[in-house]
């Protein structure tokens, strides 16, 4: 997030030209048509490229047997810092359908724009994005409100590098917003591959039902807790906090790799005492060093709250739904759910 890592222009141009040469083998109408001709070349399946895991999950669940999904971000790779290689750039140009989330991966955003694939869908356009700083839904009052406001403003400035006008792109961590995106993805797949539209509609409905059940579990599980405040490594959980009436306090703002200031650490110690916070959460794809340092400094425990940017052997679940359930269990324990 904090560093825009772009592949060199010459490499990108060369890579994309390979993909465009592959596309040029079809007539203009073939390239813009429903998956018919293109899908026929790829074993009868729509060739889908997803930018990272949350998009991959949607494409696989909704596309089912009618899509062949590949992802630009391999398991274990921190998506914000992804560097595109020659193969990935060429892969974009050869896709029948691209699903990405603008604002998470600047290098990917630019490469996708350059690829110019007609069926390209930005998940951020399928729901309403909001601005979130280092905390959501809580006012700590005059004691440290001014100091915190400065931290939040700094976070929003940084996020402006990711999202449009400083918006928070972590929409998949809110099951309701993720369901909105799922509906939009389903509709776009129907248009890209009308021959299999009925299957996409059926799969979309099934996925939305599972996400609705997940939303209900979060509402019920977090309705009555001893505290509403949780501390995380970075501000990935703004939408989740807002949805379920919680307060997210991040150690290092919107960048998972940035170091917190001494003032922020002091403030977190005060917040933890005031709001009876007992746990500092870290995530699976970045170092837990900072979280453990802050926890030790304040006499707190540590646990995992996974932003689900990728699934690895360390993930507490095999897919999005399972990991979200693990997140719910971790929040219930940390917040003292009754």
Buried (B, 14 or more C-beta within 10 A) or exposed (E): BBEEEBBEEEBBEEBBBBBBEEBEEBEEEBBEBBBEBBBEBBEBBBBBBBBBBBBBBBBBBBBBEBBBBBBBBEEEBBBBBBEBEBEBBBBBBBBBBBBBBBBBBBBBBBBBEBBBBEBBBBBBEBBEBBBBBBBBBBEBEEEBEEBBBBBBEBBBEBBBBBBEEBBBBBBBBBBBBBBBBBBBBBBBBBEBBBBBBEBBBEBBEBBBEBBEEBBEBBEEBBEEBEBBBBBBBBBBBBBBBBBBBBBBBBBBBBBBBBEBBEEBBBBBBBBBEBBEBBBBBBBBBBEBEBBBBBBEBBEBEBBBBBBBBBBEEEBBBEBBBBBBBBBBBBBBEBBEBE
